Amino acid sequence: MNETTSQAQVPSCPYCGSKEFFRSRRGGIKDWVLRRVLFHKAYRCMACDERFYRVSHGHHHGENLHHHV
């Protein structure tokens, strides 16, 4: 695997590019629809504090709350 491929697979904040973020609390109808209908989960960046959504690839009940690379 080359460096470009491996970097592309590591999730990051779409606002600042940080690789440190955590699952954000759910709130309101928007989060419910995005999670239940479109399979997106909310995250918050630890660097810039922006909230963003990522596609969920399955149900991981024991997943880590923090992602650090």
CHARMM-style PDB file with segment names, atoms N, HN, CA, C and O in Angstrom:
ATOM      1  N   MET     1       0.856  -1.182   0.000  1.00  0.00      PROA
ATOM      2  CA  MET     1       0.000   0.000   0.000  1.00  0.00      PROA
ATOM      3  C   MET     1       0.893   1.233   0.000  1.00  0.00      PROA
ATOM      4  O   MET     1       1.851   1.303   0.769  1.00  0.00      PROA
ATOM      5  N   ASN     2       0.592   2.193  -0.844  1.00  0.00      PROA
ATOM      6  HN  ASN     2      -0.187   2.136  -1.469  1.00  0.00      PROA
ATOM      7  CA  ASN     2       1.430   3.390  -0.882  1.00  0.00      PROA
ATOM      8  C   ASN     2       0.964   4.431   0.128  1.00  0.00      PROA
ATOM      9  O   ASN     2      -0.109   4.298   0.717  1.00  0.00      PROA
ATOM     10  N   GLU     3       1.774   5.464   0.326  1.00  0.00      PROA
ATOM     11  HN  GLU     3       2.646   5.572  -0.152  1.00  0.00      PROA
ATOM     12  CA  GLU     3       1.490   6.480   1.349  1.00  0.00      PROA
ATOM     13  C   GLU     3       0.195   7.229   1.073  1.00  0.00      PROA
ATOM     14  O   GLU     3      -0.549   7.523   2.008  1.00  0.00      PROA
ATOM     15  N   THR     4      -0.092   7.544  -0.175  1.00  0.00      PROA
ATOM     16  HN  THR     4       0.513   7.305  -0.935  1.00  0.00      PROA
ATOM     17  CA  THR     4      -1.309   8.266  -0.531  1.00  0.00      PROA
ATOM     18  C   THR     4      -2.550   7.451  -0.178  1.00  0.00      PROA
ATOM     19  O   THR     4      -3.516   7.994   0.359  1.00  0.00      PROA
ATOM     20  N   THR     5      -2.530   6.175  -0.470  1.00  0.00      PROA
ATOM     21  HN  THR     5      -1.745   5.734  -0.906  1.00  0.00      PROA
ATOM     22  CA  THR     5      -3.668   5.318  -0.166  1.00  0.00      PROA
ATOM     23  C   THR     5      -3.897   5.218   1.331  1.00  0.00      PROA
ATOM     24  O   THR     5      -5.034   5.332   1.790  1.00  0.00      PROA
ATOM     25  N   SER     6      -2.834   5.006   2.102  1.00  0.00      PROA
ATOM     26  HN  SER     6      -1.910   4.913   1.730  1.00  0.00      PROA
ATOM     27  CA  SER     6      -2.999   4.853   3.538  1.00  0.00      PROA
ATOM     28  C   SER     6      -3.473   6.145   4.181  1.00  0.00      PROA
ATOM     29  O   SER     6      -4.265   6.093   5.121  1.00  0.00      PROA
ATOM     30  N   GLN     7      -3.022   7.299   3.716  1.00  0.00      PROA
ATOM     31  HN  GLN     7      -2.378   7.341   2.952  1.00  0.00      PROA
ATOM     32  CA  GLN     7      -3.477   8.575   4.264  1.00  0.00      PROA
ATOM     33  C   GLN     7      -4.939   8.828   3.926  1.00  0.00      PROA
ATOM     34  O   GLN     7      -5.664   9.401   4.740  1.00  0.00      PROA
ATOM     35  N   ALA     8      -5.381   8.420   2.759  1.00  0.00      PROA
ATOM     36  HN  ALA     8      -4.792   7.955   2.098  1.00  0.00      PROA
ATOM     37  CA  ALA     8      -6.762   8.652   2.346  1.00  0.00      PROA
ATOM     38  C   ALA     8      -7.732   7.830   3.191  1.00  0.00      PROA
ATOM     39  O   ALA     8      -8.891   8.218   3.337  1.00  0.00      PROA
ATOM     40  N   GLN     9      -7.288   6.710   3.749  1.00  0.00      PROA
ATOM     41  HN  GLN     9      -6.346   6.395   3.631  1.00  0.00      PROA
ATOM     42  CA  GLN     9      -8.157   5.856   4.528  1.00  0.00      PROA
ATOM     43  C   GLN     9      -8.295   6.309   5.974  1.00  0.00      PROA
ATOM     44  O   GLN     9      -9.198   5.844   6.670  1.00  0.00      PROA
ATOM     45  N   VAL    10      -7.432   7.199   6.446  1.00  0.00      PROA
ATOM     46  HN  VAL    10      -6.699   7.576   5.880  1.00  0.00      PROA
ATOM     47  CA  VAL    10      -7.498   7.685   7.820  1.00  0.00      PROA
ATOM     48  C   VAL    10      -8.499   8.828   7.882  1.00  0.00      PROA
ATOM     49  O   VAL    10      -8.308   9.842   7.211  1.00  0.00      PROA
ATOM     50  N   PRO    11      -9.571   8.691   8.674  1.00  0.00      PROA
ATOM     51  CA  PRO    11     -10.573   9.760   8.748  1.00  0.00      PROA
ATOM     52  C   PRO    11     -10.000  11.022   9.382  1.00  0.00      PROA
ATOM     53  O   PRO    11      -9.126  10.957  10.246  1.00  0.00      PROA
ATOM     54  N   SER    12     -10.502  12.159   8.944  1.00  0.00      PROA
ATOM     55  HN  SER    12     -11.212  12.212   8.243  1.00  0.00      PROA
ATOM     56  CA  SER    12     -10.046  13.433   9.492  1.00  0.00      PROA
ATOM     57  C   SER    12     -11.183  14.450   9.449  1.00  0.00      PROA
ATOM     58  O   SER    12     -12.185  14.261   8.759  1.00  0.00      PROA
ATOM     59  N   CYS    13     -11.004  15.525  10.199  1.00  0.00      PROA
ATOM     60  HN  CYS    13     -10.190  15.678  10.760  1.00  0.00      PROA
ATOM     61  CA  CYS    13     -11.983  16.608  10.230  1.00  0.00      PROA
ATOM     62  C   CYS    13     -12.036  17.281   8.862  1.00  0.00      PROA
ATOM     63  O   CYS    13     -10.991  17.652   8.328  1.00  0.00      PROA
ATOM     64  N   PRO    14     -13.221  17.448   8.283  1.00  0.00      PROA
ATOM     65  CA  PRO    14     -13.320  18.100   6.975  1.00  0.00      PROA
ATOM     66  C   PRO    14     -13.039  19.605   7.029  1.00  0.00      PROA
ATOM     67  O   PRO    14     -12.862  20.232   5.984  1.00  0.00      PROA
ATOM     68  N   TYR    15     -12.995  20.188   8.218  1.00  0.00      PROA
ATOM     69  HN  TYR    15     -13.139  19.679   9.067  1.00  0.00      PROA
ATOM     70  CA  TYR    15     -12.760  21.623   8.362  1.00  0.00      PROA
ATOM     71  C   TYR    15     -11.290  21.968   8.529  1.00  0.00      PROA
ATOM     72  O   TYR    15     -10.787  22.885   7.880  1.00  0.00      PROA
ATOM     73  N   CYS    16     -10.586  21.225   9.409  1.00  0.00      PROA
ATOM     74  HN  CYS    16     -10.994  20.480   9.936  1.00  0.00      PROA
ATOM     75  CA  CYS    16      -9.188  21.581   9.682  1.00  0.00      PROA
ATOM     76  C   CYS    16      -8.205  20.454   9.366  1.00  0.00      PROA
ATOM     77  O   CYS    16      -6.994  20.674   9.370  1.00  0.00      PROA
ATOM     78  N   GLY    17      -8.715  19.246   9.092  1.00  0.00      PROA
ATOM     79  HN  GLY    17      -9.699  19.068   9.089  1.00  0.00      PROA
ATOM     80  CA  GLY    17      -7.850  18.122   8.750  1.00  0.00      PROA
ATOM     81  C   GLY    17      -7.306  17.345   9.941  1.00  0.00      PROA
ATOM     82  O   GLY    17      -6.551  16.390   9.758  1.00  0.00      PROA
ATOM     83  N   SER    18      -7.673  17.736  11.152  1.00  0.00      PROA
ATOM     84  HN  SER    18      -8.286  18.512  11.301  1.00  0.00      PROA
ATOM     85  CA  SER    18      -7.195  17.040  12.346  1.00  0.00      PROA
ATOM     86  C   SER    18      -7.668  15.594  12.345  1.00  0.00      PROA
ATOM     87  O   SER    18      -8.754  15.284  11.856  1.00  0.00      PROA
ATOM     88  N   LYS    19      -6.855  14.729  12.886  1.00  0.00      PROA
ATOM     89  HN  LYS    19      -5.973  14.980  13.283  1.00  0.00      PROA
ATOM     90  CA  LYS    19      -7.200  13.311  12.989  1.00  0.00      PROA
ATOM     91  C   LYS    19      -7.752  12.977  14.378  1.00  0.00      PROA
ATOM     92  O   LYS    19      -7.993  11.807  14.675  1.00  0.00      PROA
ATOM     93  N   GLU    20      -7.954  13.973  15.222  1.00  0.00      PROA
ATOM     94  HN  GLU    20      -7.758  14.924  14.981  1.00  0.00      PROA
ATOM     95  CA  GLU    20      -8.450  13.754  16.579  1.00  0.00      PROA
ATOM     96  C   GLU    20      -9.876  14.295  16.708  1.00  0.00      PROA
ATOM     97  O   GLU    20     -10.115  15.500  16.633  1.00  0.00      PROA
ATOM     98  N   PHE    21     -10.814  13.362  16.903  1.00  0.00      PROA
ATOM     99  HN  PHE    21     -10.620  12.383  16.964  1.00  0.00      PROA
ATOM    100  CA  PHE    21     -12.216  13.739  17.043  1.00  0.00      PROA
ATOM    101  C   PHE    21     -12.928  12.679  17.846  1.00  0.00      PROA
ATOM    102  O   PHE    21     -12.389  11.593  18.064  1.00  0.00      PROA
ATOM    103  N   PHE    22     -14.128  12.980  18.287  1.00  0.00      PROA
ATOM    104  HN  PHE    22     -14.566  13.861  18.110  1.00  0.00      PROA
ATOM    105  CA  PHE    22     -14.904  12.044  19.083  1.00  0.00      PROA
ATOM    106  C   PHE    22     -16.359  12.084  18.649  1.00  0.00      PROA
ATOM    107  O   PHE    22     -16.811  13.048  18.032  1.00  0.00      PROA
ATOM    108  N   ARG    23     -17.089  11.015  18.985  1.00  0.00      PROA
ATOM    109  HN  ARG    23     -16.721  10.233  19.486  1.00  0.00      PROA
ATOM    110  CA  ARG    23     -18.508  10.979  18.675  1.00  0.00      PROA
ATOM    111  C   ARG    23     -19.216  12.073  19.443  1.00  0.00      PROA
ATOM    112  O   ARG    23     -19.014  12.230  20.647  1.00  0.00      PROA
ATOM    113  N   SER    24     -20.036  12.822  18.752  1.00  0.00      PROA
ATOM    114  HN  SER    24     -20.200  12.695  17.774  1.00  0.00      PROA
ATOM    115  CA  SER    24     -20.782  13.911  19.355  1.00  0.00      PROA
ATOM    116  C   SER    24     -22.129  13.389  19.837  1.00  0.00      PROA
ATOM    117  O   SER    24     -22.666  12.430  19.284  1.00  0.00      PROA
ATOM    118  N   ARG    25     -22.665  14.020  20.861  1.00  0.00      PROA
ATOM    119  HN  ARG    25     -22.228  14.800  21.310  1.00  0.00      PROA
ATOM    120  CA  ARG    25     -23.981  13.627  21.365  1.00  0.00      PROA
ATOM    121  C   ARG    25     -25.042  13.862  20.312  1.00  0.00      PROA
ATOM    122  O   ARG    25     -24.981  14.816  19.536  1.00  0.00      PROA
ATOM    123  N   ARG    26     -26.009  12.974  20.306  1.00  0.00      PROA
ATOM    124  HN  ARG    26     -26.058  12.199  20.936  1.00  0.00      PROA
ATOM    125  CA  ARG    26     -27.134  13.131  19.390  1.00  0.00      PROA
ATOM    126  C   ARG    26     -28.075  14.187  19.929  1.00  0.00      PROA
ATOM    127  O   ARG    26     -28.197  14.368  21.141  1.00  0.00      PROA
ATOM    128  N   GLY    27     -28.736  14.881  19.023  1.00  0.00      PROA
ATOM    129  HN  GLY    27     -28.637  14.733  18.039  1.00  0.00      PROA
ATOM    130  CA  GLY    27     -29.712  15.872  19.462  1.00  0.00      PROA
ATOM    131  C   GLY    27     -30.622  16.280  18.331  1.00  0.00      PROA
ATOM    132  O   GLY    27     -30.157  16.653  17.254  1.00  0.00      PROA
ATOM    133  N   GLY    28     -31.896  16.214  18.567  1.00  0.00      PROA
ATOM    134  HN  GLY    28     -32.273  15.912  19.442  1.00  0.00      PROA
ATOM    135  CA  GLY    28     -32.861  16.716  17.604  1.00  0.00      PROA
ATOM    136  C   GLY    28     -33.176  15.767  16.461  1.00  0.00      PROA
ATOM    137  O   GLY    28     -32.579  14.700  16.316  1.00  0.00      PROA
ATOM    138  N   ILE    29     -34.121  16.191  15.671  1.00  0.00      PROA
ATOM    139  HN  ILE    29     -34.606  17.058  15.789  1.00  0.00      PROA
ATOM    140  CA  ILE    29     -34.635  15.390  14.560  1.00  0.00      PROA
ATOM    141  C   ILE    29     -33.589  15.220  13.457  1.00  0.00      PROA
ATOM    142  O   ILE    29     -33.543  14.172  12.813  1.00  0.00      PROA
ATOM    143  N   LYS    30     -32.750  16.235  13.230  1.00  0.00      PROA
ATOM    144  HN  LYS    30     -32.788  17.086  13.753  1.00  0.00      PROA
ATOM    145  CA  LYS    30     -31.728  16.147  12.184  1.00  0.00      PROA
ATOM    146  C   LYS    30     -30.780  14.977  12.455  1.00  0.00      PROA
ATOM    147  O   LYS    30     -30.493  14.191  11.551  1.00  0.00      PROA
ATOM    148  N   ASP    31     -30.297  14.857  13.686  1.00  0.00      PROA
ATOM    149  HN  ASP    31     -30.530  15.495  14.420  1.00  0.00      PROA
ATOM    150  CA  ASP    31     -29.399  13.758  14.026  1.00  0.00      PROA
ATOM    151  C   ASP    31     -30.104  12.411  13.914  1.00  0.00      PROA
ATOM    152  O   ASP    31     -29.508  11.435  13.457  1.00  0.00      PROA
ATOM    153  N   TRP    32     -31.363  12.351  14.327  1.00  0.00      PROA
ATOM    154  HN  TRP    32     -31.847  13.144  14.698  1.00  0.00      PROA
ATOM    155  CA  TRP    32     -32.114  11.107  14.240  1.00  0.00      PROA
ATOM    156  C   TRP    32     -32.237  10.654  12.788  1.00  0.00      PROA
ATOM    157  O   TRP    32     -31.981   9.492  12.472  1.00  0.00      PROA
ATOM    158  N   VAL    33     -32.627  11.572  11.909  1.00  0.00      PROA
ATOM    159  HN  VAL    33     -32.835  12.516  12.165  1.00  0.00      PROA
ATOM    160  CA  VAL    33     -32.787  11.239  10.485  1.00  0.00      PROA
ATOM    161  C   VAL    33     -31.451  10.827   9.879  1.00  0.00      PROA
ATOM    162  O   VAL    33     -31.370   9.820   9.175  1.00  0.00      PROA
ATOM    163  N   LEU    34     -30.403  11.603  10.150  1.00  0.00      PROA
ATOM    164  HN  LEU    34     -30.469  12.421  10.721  1.00  0.00      PROA
ATOM    165  CA  LEU    34     -29.102  11.278   9.574  1.00  0.00      PROA
ATOM    166  C   LEU    34     -28.600   9.916  10.048  1.00  0.00      PROA
ATOM    167  O   LEU    34     -28.003   9.171   9.271  1.00  0.00      PROA
ATOM    168  N   ARG    35     -28.836   9.592  11.301  1.00  0.00      PROA
ATOM    169  HN  ARG    35     -29.321  10.198  11.933  1.00  0.00      PROA
ATOM    170  CA  ARG    35     -28.351   8.319  11.835  1.00  0.00      PROA
ATOM    171  C   ARG    35     -29.224   7.146  11.400  1.00  0.00      PROA
ATOM    172  O   ARG    35     -28.714   6.130  10.930  1.00  0.00      PROA
ATOM    173  N   ARG    36     -30.523   7.284  11.555  1.00  0.00      PROA
ATOM    174  HN  ARG    36     -30.938   8.110  11.937  1.00  0.00      PROA
ATOM    175  CA  ARG    36     -31.428   6.153  11.299  1.00  0.00      PROA
ATOM    176  C   ARG    36     -31.756   5.932   9.825  1.00  0.00      PROA
ATOM    177  O   ARG    36     -31.932   4.791   9.397  1.00  0.00      PROA
ATOM    178  N   VAL    37     -31.839   6.997   9.056  1.00  0.00      PROA
ATOM    179  HN  VAL    37     -31.696   7.923   9.405  1.00  0.00      PROA
ATOM    180  CA  VAL    37     -32.243   6.877   7.657  1.00  0.00      PROA
ATOM    181  C   VAL    37     -31.036   6.880   6.717  1.00  0.00      PROA
ATOM    182  O   VAL    37     -30.970   6.070   5.792  1.00  0.00      PROA
ATOM    183  N   LEU    38     -30.088   7.778   6.947  1.00  0.00      PROA
ATOM    184  HN  LEU    38     -30.141   8.436   7.699  1.00  0.00      PROA
ATOM    185  CA  LEU    38     -28.949   7.919   6.043  1.00  0.00      PROA
ATOM    186  C   LEU    38     -27.659   7.288   6.580  1.00  0.00      PROA
ATOM    187  O   LEU    38     -26.633   7.300   5.899  1.00  0.00      PROA
ATOM    188  N   PHE    39     -27.709   6.736   7.804  1.00  0.00      PROA
ATOM    189  HN  PHE    39     -28.542   6.726   8.357  1.00  0.00      PROA
ATOM    190  CA  PHE    39     -26.567   6.048   8.419  1.00  0.00      PROA
ATOM    191  C   PHE    39     -25.335   6.942   8.581  1.00  0.00      PROA
ATOM    192  O   PHE    39     -24.212   6.518   8.307  1.00  0.00      PROA
ATOM    193  N   HSD    40     -25.555   8.174   9.027  1.00  0.00      PROA
ATOM    194  HN  HSD    40     -26.467   8.518   9.250  1.00  0.00      PROA
ATOM    195  CA  HSD    40     -24.467   9.106   9.334  1.00  0.00      PROA
ATOM    196  C   HSD    40     -24.417   9.311  10.849  1.00  0.00      PROA
ATOM    197  O   HSD    40     -25.454   9.386  11.507  1.00  0.00      PROA
ATOM    198  N   LYS    41     -23.207   9.400  11.392  1.00  0.00      PROA
ATOM    199  HN  LYS    41     -22.364   9.338  10.858  1.00  0.00      PROA
ATOM    200  CA  LYS    41     -23.038   9.672  12.819  1.00  0.00      PROA
ATOM    201  C   LYS    41     -22.339  11.014  12.993  1.00  0.00      PROA
ATOM    202  O   LYS    41     -21.510  11.411  12.174  1.00  0.00      PROA
ATOM    203  N   ALA    42     -22.691  11.705  14.079  1.00  0.00      PROA
ATOM    204  HN  ALA    42     -23.364  11.382  14.744  1.00  0.00      PROA
ATOM    205  CA  ALA    42     -22.118  13.021  14.367  1.00  0.00      PROA
ATOM    206  C   ALA    42     -20.802  12.877  15.132  1.00  0.00      PROA
ATOM    207  O   ALA    42     -20.681  12.039  16.026  1.00  0.00      PROA
ATOM    208  N   TYR    43     -19.822  13.702  14.773  1.00  0.00      PROA
ATOM    209  HN  TYR    43     -19.920  14.383  14.047  1.00  0.00      PROA
ATOM    210  CA  TYR    43     -18.525  13.756  15.435  1.00  0.00      PROA
ATOM    211  C   TYR    43     -18.171  15.203  15.723  1.00  0.00      PROA
ATOM    212  O   TYR    43     -18.685  16.110  15.068  1.00  0.00      PROA
ATOM    213  N   ARG    44     -17.293  15.431  16.700  1.00  0.00      PROA
ATOM    214  HN  ARG    44     -16.875  14.694  17.232  1.00  0.00      PROA
ATOM    215  CA  ARG    44     -16.796  16.767  17.010  1.00  0.00      PROA
ATOM    216  C   ARG    44     -15.278  16.735  16.992  1.00  0.00      PROA
ATOM    217  O   ARG    44     -14.659  15.856  17.592  1.00  0.00      PROA
ATOM    218  N   CYS    45     -14.686  17.697  16.303  1.00  0.00      PROA
ATOM    219  HN  CYS    45     -15.189  18.411  15.816  1.00  0.00      PROA
ATOM    220  CA  CYS    45     -13.230  17.793  16.191  1.00  0.00      PROA
ATOM    221  C   CYS    45     -12.643  18.355  17.485  1.00  0.00      PROA
ATOM    222  O   CYS    45     -13.158  19.331  18.030  1.00  0.00      PROA
ATOM    223  N   MET    46     -11.573  17.743  17.975  1.00  0.00      PROA
ATOM    224  HN  MET    46     -11.154  16.949  17.533  1.00  0.00      PROA
ATOM    225  CA  MET    46     -10.923  18.208  19.199  1.00  0.00      PROA
ATOM    226  C   MET    46     -10.044  19.438  18.939  1.00  0.00      PROA
ATOM    227  O   MET    46      -9.718  20.172  19.872  1.00  0.00      PROA
ATOM    228  N   ALA    47      -9.666  19.664  17.690  1.00  0.00      PROA
ATOM    229  HN  ALA    47      -9.931  19.067  16.933  1.00  0.00      PROA
ATOM    230  CA  ALA    47      -8.789  20.791  17.358  1.00  0.00      PROA
ATOM    231  C   ALA    47      -9.575  22.080  17.098  1.00  0.00      PROA
ATOM    232  O   ALA    47      -9.259  23.125  17.667  1.00  0.00      PROA
ATOM    233  N   CYS    48     -10.600  22.009  16.237  1.00  0.00      PROA
ATOM    234  HN  CYS    48     -10.856  21.160  15.774  1.00  0.00      PROA
ATOM    235  CA  CYS    48     -11.322  23.230  15.847  1.00  0.00      PROA
ATOM    236  C   CYS    48     -12.732  23.301  16.435  1.00  0.00      PROA
ATOM    237  O   CYS    48     -13.410  24.316  16.272  1.00  0.00      PROA
ATOM    238  N   ASP    49     -13.185  22.253  17.109  1.00  0.00      PROA
ATOM    239  HN  ASP    49     -12.635  21.429  17.242  1.00  0.00      PROA
ATOM    240  CA  ASP    49     -14.489  22.180  17.770  1.00  0.00      PROA
ATOM    241  C   ASP    49     -15.675  22.176  16.806  1.00  0.00      PROA
ATOM    242  O   ASP    49     -16.814  22.370  17.230  1.00  0.00      PROA
ATOM    243  N   GLU    50     -15.421  21.957  15.518  1.00  0.00      PROA
ATOM    244  HN  GLU    50     -14.496  21.799  15.174  1.00  0.00      PROA
ATOM    245  CA  GLU    50     -16.515  21.888  14.547  1.00  0.00      PROA
ATOM    246  C   GLU    50     -17.180  20.521  14.636  1.00  0.00      PROA
ATOM    247  O   GLU    50     -16.531  19.526  14.959  1.00  0.00      PROA
ATOM    248  N   ARG    51     -18.469  20.479  14.351  1.00  0.00      PROA
ATOM    249  HN  ARG    51     -18.997  21.287  14.089  1.00  0.00      PROA
ATOM    250  CA  ARG    51     -19.242  19.242  14.339  1.00  0.00      PROA
ATOM    251  C   ARG    51     -19.426  18.831  12.892  1.00  0.00      PROA
ATOM    252  O   ARG    51     -19.700  19.670  12.034  1.00  0.00      PROA
ATOM    253  N   PHE    52     -19.275  17.532  12.614  1.00  0.00      PROA
ATOM    254  HN  PHE    52     -19.052  16.850  13.310  1.00  0.00      PROA
ATOM    255  CA  PHE    52     -19.441  17.027  11.254  1.00  0.00      PROA
ATOM    256  C   PHE    52     -20.013  15.617  11.301  1.00  0.00      PROA
ATOM    257  O   PHE    52     -20.073  14.992  12.360  1.00  0.00      PROA
ATOM    258  N   TYR    53     -20.432  15.127  10.142  1.00  0.00      PROA
ATOM    259  HN  TYR    53     -20.384  15.635   9.281  1.00  0.00      PROA
ATOM    260  CA  TYR    53     -21.063  13.813  10.046  1.00  0.00      PROA
ATOM    261  C   TYR    53     -20.237  12.917   9.141  1.00  0.00      PROA
ATOM    262  O   TYR    53     -19.640  13.370   8.164  1.00  0.00      PROA
ATOM    263  N   ARG    54     -20.216  11.624   9.489  1.00  0.00      PROA
ATOM    264  HN  ARG    54     -20.702  11.256  10.282  1.00  0.00      PROA
ATOM    265  CA  ARG    54     -19.531  10.624   8.677  1.00  0.00      PROA
ATOM    266  C   ARG    54     -20.479   9.449   8.501  1.00  0.00      PROA
ATOM    267  O   ARG    54     -21.323   9.183   9.358  1.00  0.00      PROA
ATOM    268  N   VAL    55     -20.331   8.746   7.378  1.00  0.00      PROA
ATOM    269  HN  VAL    55     -19.646   8.962   6.683  1.00  0.00      PROA
ATOM    270  CA  VAL    55     -21.140   7.566   7.114  1.00  0.00      PROA
ATOM    271  C   VAL    55     -20.743   6.474   8.095  1.00  0.00      PROA
ATOM    272  O   VAL    55     -19.561   6.224   8.328  1.00  0.00      PROA
ATOM    273  N   SER    56     -21.747   5.835   8.659  1.00  0.00      PROA
ATOM    274  HN  SER    56     -22.707   6.039   8.470  1.00  0.00      PROA
ATOM    275  CA  SER    56     -21.532   4.723   9.575  1.00  0.00      PROA
ATOM    276  C   SER    56     -21.491   3.432   8.768  1.00  0.00      PROA
ATOM    277  O   SER    56     -22.395   3.158   7.979  1.00  0.00      PROA
ATOM    278  N   HSD    57     -20.445   2.644   8.964  1.00  0.00      PROA
ATOM    279  HN  HSD    57     -19.710   2.866   9.605  1.00  0.00      PROA
ATOM    280  CA  HSD    57     -20.297   1.374   8.233  1.00  0.00      PROA
ATOM    281  C   HSD    57     -20.651   0.208   9.130  1.00  0.00      PROA
ATOM    282  O   HSD    57     -19.826  -0.682   9.339  1.00  0.00      PROA
ATOM    283  N   GLY    58     -21.847   0.195   9.658  1.00  0.00      PROA
ATOM    284  HN  GLY    58     -22.517   0.918   9.489  1.00  0.00      PROA
ATOM    285  CA  GLY    58     -22.289  -0.893  10.526  1.00  0.00      PROA
ATOM    286  C   GLY    58     -22.527  -0.403  11.928  1.00  0.00      PROA
ATOM    287  O   GLY    58     -22.318   0.770  12.238  1.00  0.00      PROA
ATOM    288  N   HSD    59     -22.960  -1.295  12.759  1.00  0.00      PROA
ATOM    289  HN  HSD    59     -23.130  -2.248  12.508  1.00  0.00      PROA
ATOM    290  CA  HSD    59     -23.278  -0.961  14.142  1.00  0.00      PROA
ATOM    291  C   HSD    59     -22.198  -1.534  15.040  1.00  0.00      PROA
ATOM    292  O   HSD    59     -22.080  -2.753  15.171  1.00  0.00      PROA
ATOM    293  N   HSD    60     -21.411  -0.670  15.658  1.00  0.00      PROA
ATOM    294  HN  HSD    60     -21.507   0.320  15.551  1.00  0.00      PROA
ATOM    295  CA  HSD    60     -20.321  -1.077  16.534  1.00  0.00      PROA
ATOM    296  C   HSD    60     -20.655  -0.589  17.937  1.00  0.00      PROA
ATOM    297  O   HSD    60     -20.334   0.547  18.286  1.00  0.00      PROA
ATOM    298  N   HSD    61     -21.278  -1.407  18.725  1.00  0.00      PROA
ATOM    299  HN  HSD    61     -21.539  -2.330  18.441  1.00  0.00      PROA
ATOM    300  CA  HSD    61     -21.730  -0.999  20.046  1.00  0.00      PROA
ATOM    301  C   HSD    61     -20.585  -0.717  21.004  1.00  0.00      PROA
ATOM    302  O   HSD    61     -20.765   0.027  21.968  1.00  0.00      PROA
ATOM    303  N   GLY    62     -19.421  -1.286  20.766  1.00  0.00      PROA
ATOM    304  HN  GLY    62     -19.275  -1.890  19.983  1.00  0.00      PROA
ATOM    305  CA  GLY    62     -18.297  -1.074  21.671  1.00  0.00      PROA
ATOM    306  C   GLY    62     -17.202  -0.216  21.069  1.00  0.00      PROA
ATOM    307  O   GLY    62     -16.053  -0.296  21.505  1.00  0.00      PROA
ATOM    308  N   GLU    63     -17.522   0.597  20.085  1.00  0.00      PROA
ATOM    309  HN  GLU    63     -18.455   0.662  19.731  1.00  0.00      PROA
ATOM    310  CA  GLU    63     -16.484   1.364  19.395  1.00  0.00      PROA
ATOM    311  C   GLU    63     -15.853   2.416  20.304  1.00  0.00      PROA
ATOM    312  O   GLU    63     -16.475   2.880  21.259  1.00  0.00      PROA
ATOM    313  N   ASN    64     -14.623   2.781  19.997  1.00  0.00      PROA
ATOM    314  HN  ASN    64     -14.118   2.404  19.221  1.00  0.00      PROA
ATOM    315  CA  ASN    64     -13.912   3.814  20.755  1.00  0.00      PROA
ATOM    316  C   ASN    64     -14.582   5.169  20.525  1.00  0.00      PROA
ATOM    317  O   ASN    64     -15.037   5.471  19.422  1.00  0.00      PROA
ATOM    318  N   LEU    65     -14.634   5.968  21.570  1.00  0.00      PROA
ATOM    319  HN  LEU    65     -14.264   5.723  22.466  1.00  0.00      PROA
ATOM    320  CA  LEU    65     -15.219   7.295  21.439  1.00  0.00      PROA
ATOM    321  C   LEU    65     -14.227   8.287  20.865  1.00  0.00      PROA
ATOM    322  O   LEU    65     -14.631   9.308  20.309  1.00  0.00      PROA
ATOM    323  N   HSD    66     -12.938   8.010  20.986  1.00  0.00      PROA
ATOM    324  HN  HSD    66     -12.610   7.180  21.437  1.00  0.00      PROA
ATOM    325  CA  HSD    66     -11.908   8.911  20.474  1.00  0.00      PROA
ATOM    326  C   HSD    66     -11.150   8.217  19.353  1.00  0.00      PROA
ATOM    327  O   HSD    66     -10.934   7.005  19.383  1.00  0.00      PROA
ATOM    328  N   HSD    67     -10.751   9.006  18.369  1.00  0.00      PROA
ATOM    329  HN  HSD    67     -10.925   9.990  18.345  1.00  0.00      PROA
ATOM    330  CA  HSD    67      -9.931   8.490  17.290  1.00  0.00      PROA
ATOM    331  C   HSD    67      -8.634   9.279  17.290  1.00  0.00      PROA
ATOM    332  O   HSD    67      -8.644  10.486  17.051  1.00  0.00      PROA
ATOM    333  N   HSD    68      -7.533   8.622  17.550  1.00  0.00      PROA
ATOM    334  HN  HSD    68      -7.525   7.641  17.743  1.00  0.00      PROA
ATOM    335  CA  HSD    68      -6.212   9.250  17.543  1.00  0.00      PROA
ATOM    336  C   HSD    68      -5.317   8.462  16.621  1.00  0.00      PROA
ATOM    337  O   HSD    68      -5.291   7.232  16.666  1.00  0.00      PROA
ATOM    338  N   VAL    69      -4.581   9.172  15.782  1.00  0.00      PROA
ATOM    339  HN  VAL    69      -4.602  10.171  15.745  1.00  0.00      PROA
ATOM    340  CA  VAL    69      -3.638   8.510  14.890  1.00  0.00      PROA
ATOM    341  C   VAL    69      -2.250   8.904  15.274  1.00  0.00      PROA
ATOM    342  OT1 VAL    69      -1.287   8.459  14.650  1.00  0.00      PROA
TER     343      VAL     69
END
